[in-house]
């Protein structure tokens, strides 16, 4: 069985390839995916379909070139922490954004059970604001 660290590393590798099926492959059917308050996809989304519709589809619709660049992946056993940067250009305003971000992953039984995102939402909001 792959370790939690490898499961999360595989998710990020799929993200780099823009492979949504690969990104979702190791998520539990009832995974709890939390995006930070103030982020465009804020809230806790349960299940793969809800995550695709309420996170990845929204980011794809509202941002051009939205990406996460992983800097460090910290192995804490069943809990894995990814640290890096988001970057994108807001589709409506044309303003670029770059924000530090931390992802906390909890893996049990070979499946991602929980994900929580922390980022500087002010920088995201500034890029999305027309003024």
C-alpha positions, 0 to 999 in steps of 0.5 A: 500500500502506498503511504499517505505521503505518496498518495498526496504526491501523486495528487499533486503530480496529477494536478501538474498534468491537469488530470482531474481523474488522477487528482480524484483517484485517491479521494474517499467517496465521502471526503471532506474538502475545506476551502478557506473562508474568503476564498472563491470556493469557500466552504466544506465540500463533501464527495468528489462530484461536489469538489469538482463542481464547487472548487475546480470548475469554479477556479477554471471558470473564474481564473486563467492558468490557475495553478499550485506550485508545490515547494515542500511536502511534509510527511507527518504519517497520516497527515501530510502538509503541502506548502507552496504558491497559487498563481493565476490571472482573474478572468474578469479583471485581468489582474494577476494573483500569487498567494502562499498556501498550505494544504493539510491532508488526512489519509486513512486506509489508503484514501484521502479523508480530509483536506483543508486549505489555508491561504492569503485570501486578501491577495486573491480578493484584490485580483478579483476586485475591479477597483 
